[in-house]
Amino acid sequence: MLHKFLSTLAVGLALMIGSVHGHSWIACTDYLEENGADWNPDLCRAFPRDGHRFVPKTGLFGRDTGYDYHPNENTPCKTMPSATAYNKEHPMAVYYPGQKIILAHPTKNHVADVRCTNKFIPDNLNKIYRSGKLDTPQPTKDPKLSEFRSNQVFDLGISPFGNDISDERTRTYPKTGFQNAPKFCDNPDKALATYTMILPAMSPGRYTFMWAWGFNSVQDLYSTCWEVDIVASKAARDQVLRDREPSTSDPDGEGTVTPAIPVTPGRRSTVAANAVDGMWNTWGSWQTCSRPCGGGIQRRIRRCNNPQPRNNGAPCVGSRVETRACNTQECSQDIVLTEKWNRGANGHINLKTPRPSGDWRVVVRFPCSAERINFWNAIEDERILSEASQPGEYWLIQPEPWMQDKAYIGFSAEFPSCTGELEASNIVTEIQLL
């Protein structure tokens, strides 16, 4: 069977040379826990460009929304800079020279750890580049990729992988590079991974930063971009943060925000007289369900800020996160648009069960050609080059085992030539047996 053959081939290639399909993105540009194990949205002080669209604070960490992006010379970033790229809940980063900066990203199955994958998952480049100082607070375009790459901010290193690496080293954390994810095997697709960098001396002003990750090679790049205000000192940075009301603490030498010292109830001999114990605030609203149908997960959070623990007061006791099942109904539609904007949309192509036996592909036809389109949980089928597809038509296959476990194929696309708003009813899908 072709699907079985392709799956075997993909695994074989991973074992031999580590050449597999990769994807990921930066989800937080100022995280407050170095070498963190579990994603905590309350520890994210700044977001990448258009984070509210692609990596929303209230969303499921690591959910595929089409944010992964292969840069090219003229278009190095997924989206263009705009006045709506940041908002109150998803603010722009502000750094100062010498600051320890933590960047957070999902692993998306790309970690060499023999407990749950193998030691051949590659990692070939992890670097932060920048633009020159921006002439205007609101740029309308990005520099070329080569201009970014001529201004390196920090080399984040690479993770150990390959035949010469011991099994023990693959399961030892922290790591340099992309694969620094202590709880990777708990959730290989959506585990938290972090980078750490120290910002070098830079002249105050606004810049655009670009993360570049080389997966299979230094040419196989993925990028995420974000704007940064560089200020002269920590005091200047803290003033900006106080206006936003997040923590002004930075990760300490052990890699976490300095926590309150736990205090046994009834024992206060080592606690200052003015200590304030933390108390939970009310539960927040339920967040958006992780799936529009077929069974998803919702969560809500509460914050330990009513009041926050101060002066070595006791932290709140109990869980800050509550989850529940949602949208458990069967998927009756082939296409669900999860988000729409002017001339563009994110959506799911639901794959009903049971799947066809034998070899097959999904054909999706949009009403007009896409200027930009990205699929996840599948790749485009380019094996039969003699067949001519129609404008707006794409052939999709799932050659890797992790793809075949997914209940849908996701897409993010922009259709500047379409007239009117894109509707699910205008998108046609079919299964073709091969």
C-alpha positions in Angstrom: 0.0 0.0 0.0 1.3 3.4 -0.9 0.5 5.0 2.5 2.1 2.2 4.3 5.2 2.4 2.0 5.5 6.1 2.5 5.1 5.8 6.3 7.9 3.2 6.4 10.0 5.3 4.1 9.6 8.4 6.3 10.6 6.4 9.4 13.5 4.9 7.6 14.8 8.2 6.5 14.5 9.6 10.0 16.5 6.7 11.3 19.2 6.9 8.6 19.7 10.7 8.0 17.1 12.5 10.0 15.4 14.0 6.9 11.8 14.4 7.8 9.3 17.2 7.6 9.5 19.8 10.4 7.4 22.7 11.6 7.3 24.9 14.6 7.2 28.6 15.6 7.9 30.9 18.5 4.9 31.2 20.8 6.3 33.6 23.4 9.0 36.2 23.1 9.5 36.9 26.8 8.8 33.9 29.0 9.5 33.8 32.7 10.8 30.2 33.2 14.1 28.9 31.9 14.1 25.2 31.0 10.4 25.1 31.8 8.5 21.8 31.7 4.8 23.0 31.4 3.4 25.9 29.4 1.9 28.6 31.6 0.4 31.5 29.7 0.6 33.7 32.8 4.4 33.6 32.4 4.4 35.1 28.9 5.0 38.8 28.9 5.3 39.3 25.1 4.2 37.7 21.9 5.4 37.4 18.3 3.8 39.4 15.5 0.1 38.6 15.1 0.3 36.3 18.1 -3.4 37.1 18.8 -4.3 35.3 15.6 -1.9 32.4 15.6 -0.7 31.8 19.2 -3.5 33.3 21.3 -2.8 33.4 25.1 -6.1 31.7 25.7 -5.5 29.0 23.1 -4.2 25.5 23.3 -0.4 25.6 23.3 1.2 24.0 20.2 -2.1 23.9 18.3 -1.4 24.0 14.5 -2.8 27.2 13.1 -0.5 27.6 10.1 2.0 29.8 11.9 5.0 27.7 10.9 6.7 29.4 7.9 9.5 28.8 5.4 11.1 32.2 4.8 12.3 33.4 1.4 14.5 36.3 0.4 11.7 38.8 -0.2 9.3 37.6 2.4 11.2 36.5 5.5 8.3 36.7 7.9 4.9 34.9 8.0 2.9 38.2 8.1 3.7 41.8 7.3 4.1 44.3 10.1 0.9 46.2 10.9 -0.8 48.4 13.4 -2.9 45.4 14.5 0.0 43.0 15.1 -0.2 43.4 18.9 -2.8 44.2 21.4 -3.2 44.5 25.2 -3.3 40.8 25.8 -0.5 40.1 23.3 1.9 43.0 23.7 5.2 43.7 22.0 8.5 42.7 23.6 10.7 45.2 25.5 14.3 44.2 26.3 17.3 45.8 27.8 21.0 45.0 27.1 22.2 42.2 29.4 18.7 40.8 30.0 18.2 37.0 30.1 15.5 36.3 27.6 13.5 33.1 27.4 11.8 32.2 24.1 9.1 29.5 24.2 8.0 27.2 21.3 6.2 23.9 20.9 8.2 20.7 20.0 5.8 19.4 17.3 7.4 15.9 17.6 10.9 17.2 16.7 13.1 16.1 19.6 15.6 13.3 19.6 14.8 11.4 22.8 15.1 7.6 22.7 12.3 7.2 25.3 9.7 8.2 22.7 11.3 8.9 19.3 14.9 8.2 18.2 18.3 9.9 18.3 18.2 11.0 14.7 15.7 13.8 14.8 17.8 16.7 13.4 18.6 20.2 14.6 21.0 22.2 12.5 20.6 25.9 13.3 18.9 28.1 15.9 19.7 31.8 15.6 18.2 35.2 16.4 18.6 37.9 13.8 17.5 41.5 13.7 16.7 44.4 11.4 18.4 47.7 11.6 16.9 50.3 13.9 13.5 51.1 12.5 12.9 54.6 11.1 9.3 54.6 12.2 7.4 53.0 15.1 5.0 51.4 12.6 6.9 49.7 9.8 5.0 48.5 6.8 7.5 46.0 5.3 10.4 43.8 6.4 14.0 43.9 5.3 15.1 41.0 3.0 16.2 37.7 4.5 19.8 38.3 3.7 19.7 41.7 5.6 18.3 39.9 8.7 21.0 37.3 8.4 23.8 39.9 8.3 22.7 41.1 11.8 23.0 38.2 14.2 21.8 38.9 17.7 22.5 35.5 19.3 23.4 31.9 18.4 21.2 29.6 20.4 23.2 26.5 19.5 22.0 23.1 18.3 20.7 20.0 20.1 22.7 16.8 20.1 21.5 14.1 17.7 22.9 11.4 15.4 24.6 8.1 15.6 27.5 9.4 17.7 25.2 10.6 20.5 24.6 8.2 23.4 21.0 7.2 24.4 21.6 8.8 27.8 22.5 12.2 26.3 19.2 12.3 24.3 17.2 12.0 27.5 19.2 14.5 29.5 17.9 18.0 30.0 18.4 20.9 29.7 19.7 20.9 26.1 21.0 23.6 23.8 19.1 24.4 20.7 15.5 23.5 19.6 15.1 20.3 21.6 15.2 21.7 25.2 11.9 20.2 26.4 12.1 18.3 29.7 8.5 16.9 29.3 8.7 16.1 25.6 7.7 12.5 26.0 4.5 13.4 27.9 3.2 15.2 24.8 5.6 15.0 21.8 3.4 17.2 19.6 2.7 20.0 22.1 5.4 19.9 24.7 7.0 23.2 25.8 10.5 23.9 24.7 12.6 27.0 25.6 15.7 28.8 24.5 17.8 31.1 26.6 19.8 34.1 25.4 21.5 37.1 26.9 20.8 40.3 24.9 24.0 41.9 23.8 24.7 45.7 23.8 22.3 47.4 21.4 21.3 51.0 20.8 17.9 51.9 22.2 15.1 51.9 19.7 12.6 49.7 17.9 13.8 46.7 15.9 12.3 43.6 14.2 13.8 40.3 15.5 13.6 37.1 13.5 14.0 33.5 14.9 15.5 31.1 12.3 15.5 27.4 12.8 17.3 25.0 10.5 15.7 21.6 10.8 17.1 19.1 8.2 19.9 21.6 7.3 20.9 25.2 7.6 19.0 25.9 4.4 15.7 24.2 5.6 14.6 27.3 7.6 11.6 28.2 9.6 11.1 31.7 10.9 9.0 33.7 13.3 9.3 37.5 13.6 8.5 40.1 16.3 9.1 43.7 17.0 11.1 44.7 20.1 11.6 48.0 21.9 15.2 48.1 23.2 15.5 50.4 26.3 18.7 51.5 28.1 18.2 49.7 31.4 16.2 47.3 33.5 14.6 50.3 35.3 13.3 51.6 32.0 12.1 48.1 31.0 10.4 47.7 34.3 8.5 51.0 33.9 7.0 49.7 30.7 6.0 46.5 32.3 4.4 48.2 35.3 2.2 50.1 32.9 1.1 46.7 31.5 0.9 45.1 35.0 2.9 41.9 34.4 5.7 40.7 36.6 8.9 42.7 36.5 10.9 39.7 37.8 13.4 38.1 35.4 14.4 34.4 35.4 16.9 33.8 38.1 20.1 31.6 38.0 18.1 28.5 38.5 15.9 29.3 35.6 12.6 30.2 37.1 10.9 33.3 38.4 11.8 33.5 42.1 8.8 31.9 43.8 7.3 32.6 47.2 8.7 30.3 49.9 6.1 27.7 50.8 5.0 28.1 54.4 3.5 25.3 56.5 0.1 26.5 57.8 0.4 27.7 61.4 4.2 28.2 61.2 5.3 31.8 60.6 8.4 32.0 62.6 10.6 32.5 59.5 8.2 34.8 57.7 8.3 38.5 57.9 5.6 40.2 60.0 4.3 41.9 56.9 4.0 38.7 54.8 0.9 38.3 52.7 -0.4 34.9 51.7 -1.7 34.4 48.2 -5.3 33.7 47.5 -7.0 32.6 44.3 -9.1 34.9 42.2 -12.3 33.8 40.5 -12.1 31.3 37.6 -11.7 33.0 34.2 -14.0 32.2 31.3 -13.7 28.9 29.4 -11.3 29.2 26.6 -12.0 28.3 23.0 -12.5 24.6 22.4 -9.4 22.9 20.8 -11.6 21.4 18.1 -14.8 22.5 16.4 -16.2 19.0 16.5 -15.2 15.4 17.1 -14.2 16.0 20.8 -11.9 18.7 22.0 -10.7 20.2 25.3 -11.5 23.5 26.9 -9.7 24.9 29.8 -10.0 27.9 32.2 -7.5 29.3 34.6 -7.5 31.3 37.8 -4.8 33.5 39.1 -3.1 33.7 42.5 -3.5 37.4 42.7 -6.3 38.1 45.2 -3.8 39.0 46.7 -0.5 37.8 45.3 1.9 36.3 47.9 4.4 38.9 49.1 7.3 39.1 51.5 7.6 35.3 51.6 3.9 34.7 52.2 2.5 31.3 51.3 1.5 30.6 47.7 -2.0 29.5 46.7 -2.8 25.8 47.2 -4.5 23.8 44.5 -4.6 23.8 40.7 -4.7 26.9 38.6 -6.1 25.1 35.5 -9.4 23.3 35.0 -10.3 21.3 31.9 -13.4 19.8 30.4 -14.5 18.0 27.2 -16.2 20.1 24.5 -17.7 19.9 21.0 -18.1 16.1 21.4 -20.5 15.9 18.5 -19.5 14.1 15.3 -18.1 16.3 12.5 -20.9 16.7 10.1 -19.1 19.2 7.8 -16.1 18.4 5.7 -14.8 21.9 6.1 -14.8 24.1 9.2 -13.5 27.6 9.1 -12.0 28.4 12.5 -11.1 32.0 11.8 -11.7 34.4 8.9 -10.3 37.8 8.0 -10.4 39.9 4.9 -9.4 37.6 2.0 -8.2 34.9 4.2 -9.1 32.1 6.6 -7.8 29.3 8.9 -9.7 26.0 8.8 -9.9 22.3 9.2 -10.6 19.6 6.6 -12.2 16.9 8.7 -11.2 13.3 8.0 -14.1 11.0 8.7 -13.7 7.5 9.9 -13.2 4.8 8.9 -10.5 5.9 6.5 -10.4 4.3 3.1 -8.3 1.2 2.7 -5.5 1.2 0.2 -3.8 4.3 -1.2 -5.6 7.6 -1.2 -5.2 11.3 -1.1 -7.4 14.3 -0.2 -8.2 16.8 -2.9 -9.4 20.2 -1.8 -10.7 22.9 -4.2 -10.9 26.5 -3.1 -13.0 29.0 -5.2 -9.8 30.8 -6.3 -6.1 30.6 -6.2 -4.3 31.3 -2.9 -1.5 33.7 -2.8 -0.2 32.0 0.4 -1.3 28.7 1.7 0.0 26.4 4.4 -1.2 22.9 5.4 -0.5 21.0 8.6 -1.1 17.3 9.4 -0.5 16.7 5.7 1.8 17.6 2.8 1.1 18.3 -0.8 1.3 15.3 -3.1 3.8 16.1 -5.8 4.6 12.6 -7.0 2.4 12.7 -10.1 3.8 15.7 -11.8 2.2 14.9 -15.2 -1.3 15.6 -13.7 -2.4 19.2 -13.9 -4.4 20.5 -11.0 -6.9 23.3 -11.4 -6.3 26.8 -10.0 -7.1 26.7 -6.3 -6.8 22.8 -6.1 -4.4 21.0 -3.8 -3.6 17.3 -3.5 -2.8 16.2 0.1 -1.3 13.1 1.6 -0.3 12.0 5.1 2.9 10.0 4.7 4.1 10.1 8.3 2.5 8.1 11.2 2.0 11.1 13.4 0.0 12.8 10.6 -2.3 9.7 10.2 -3.2 9.9 13.8 -4.8 13.4 13.2 -8.6 13.7 12.7 -8.2 16.7 10.4 -5.9 18.5 8.0 -5.4 22.2 8.9 -4.9 25.1 6.6 -4.2 28.8 6.6 -4.6 30.7 3.4 -4.9 34.1 1.8 -7.0 34.7 -1.3 -6.6 38.2 -2.6 -8.2 37.4 -5.9 -11.4 36.0 -4.4 -14.5 38.1 -4.6 -16.6 38.2 -1.4 -16.0 36.5 1.9 -14.7 32.9 1.8 -17.3 30.4 3.1 -16.9 26.8 4.0 -19.7 26.0 1.5 -17.5 27.3 -1.4 -14.7 24.8 -0.6 -15.0 21.3 -2.0 -13.1 18.2 -0.8 -13.0 14.6 -2.0 -11.1 11.5 -1.3 -9.3 10.0 -4.4 -8.2 6.4 -4.4 -4.8 5.9 -6.1 
